[in-house]
Amino acid sequence: MAQNATIYKIELSVADMDRHFYDSHKLTVAKHPSETEERMMLRIVAFALNAHEHLEMTKGLSTDDEPDIWQKSLSGQIDLWVALGLPSEKVMRQSCGKAAKVVVYAYGGKVAQTWWEKVRSGTTRFDNLEVFAFSEQDAAALTNLARRTMKLQVNIQDGDVMVSIDETVVYVRPERWKGAA
């Protein structure tokens, strides 16, 4: 018998001083049975880093032809494609062809570094691709914040990300591996 997704209710307040974006989002996040809390929390931070009034979570792991997060224009074009993990060069190429901008957030420590060394040269032609990496320590700290119901405050300034829930604060800094600074 297949397991069902675990539902998380999140009130996310974003104060992004880098982009001058300030808003709150009520998110219902379905954590796929094969998804870890680490990945789910990184998805929420990735959402905050790209927050926009038209940004939305997708079916993610449940489908192969959608990213984890996307932003579509009013005409249905994909403005932003956000993926987590270690996508193949082929998947990144296809994503760059479908969206105006693609952002990949890698995680997994040495495995992520090895992946990047393998695919980096094949991504140089994609001007609309940005790649960031979360350290193992940052991912672990975010995982410790996971609750089925959360009120998260995310403050972003100069690339530094402060994530707080109740009295607990976690600082993360995604490392830029590719893309405009």
KAURPE-V764461 format. One record per backbone hydrogen bond with DSSP energy under -1.0 kcal/mol. NH is the residue of the N-H (numbers start at 1). CO is the residue of the C=O. E is the energy in kcal/mol with one decimal. If there is no record, write none. Layout:
NH:CO:E ; NH:CO:E
This chain:
6:31:-2.3 ; 8:29:-2.8 ; 9:148:-2.8 ; 10:27:-3.0 ; 11:150:-2.9 ; 12:25:-3.3 ; 13:152:-2.8 ; 14:23:-3.2 ; 15:154:-2.9 ; 16:21:-3.3 ; 17:156:-2.5 ; 20:16:-1.1 ; 21:16:-2.0 ; 23:14:-1.9 ; 25:12:-2.9 ; 27:10:-3.2 ; 29:8:-2.9 ; 31:6:-3.5 ; 35:32:-2.2 ; 40:36:-2.1 ; 41:37:-2.6 ; 42:38:-2.2 ; 43:39:-2.1 ; 44:40:-1.8 ; 45:41:-2.2 ; 46:42:-2.7 ; 47:43:-2.2 ; 48:44:-2.2 ; 49:45:-2.6 ; 50:46:-1.1 ; 51:48:-1.1 ; 55:52:-1.4 ; 56:70:-2.6 ; 58:68:-2.2 ; 62:59:-2.1 ; 63:60:-1.8 ; 68:82:-1.6 ; 69:82:-1.9 ; 70:56:-2.5 ; 71:80:-2.0 ; 73:77:-3.1 ; 76:73:-1.8 ; 79:71:-2.3 ; 80:71:-1.9 ; 81:101:-2.3 ; 82:69:-2.8 ; 83:103:-2.6 ; 85:105:-2.4 ; 92:88:-2.3 ; 93:89:-2.4 ; 94:90:-2.6 ; 95:91:-2.6 ; 96:92:-2.6 ; 97:93:-1.4 ; 98:94:-1.1 ; 99:95:-1.9 ; 100:78:-2.0 ; 102:128:-3.2 ; 103:81:-2.9 ; 104:130:-2.6 ; 105:83:-2.7 ; 106:132:-3.2 ; 111:108:-1.4 ; 113:109:-2.0 ; 114:110:-2.5 ; 115:111:-2.4 ; 116:112:-2.6 ; 117:113:-2.3 ; 118:114:-1.7 ; 119:115:-2.2 ; 120:116:-2.5 ; 123:120:-1.8 ; 126:123:-1.7 ; 127:125:-1.1 ; 129:126:-1.1 ; 130:102:-2.5 ; 131:178:-2.1 ; 132:104:-2.9 ; 133:175:-1.9 ; 134:106:-2.6 ; 139:135:-2.4 ; 140:136:-2.4 ; 141:137:-2.3 ; 142:138:-2.2 ; 143:139:-2.1 ; 144:140:-1.5 ; 145:142:-1.6 ; 146:143:-1.4 ; 150:9:-2.6 ; 152:11:-2.2 ; 153:164:-2.4 ; 154:13:-3.3 ; 155:162:-2.5 ; 156:15:-2.8 ; 157:160:-2.2 ; 160:157:-2.1 ; 161:172:-2.9 ; 162:155:-3.0 ; 163:170:-3.3 ; 164:153:-2.6 ; 165:168:-2.3 ; 168:165:-2.4 ; 170:163:-3.1 ; 172:161:-2.9 ; 175:133:-3.0 ; 177:131:-3.3 ; 178:131:-1.8
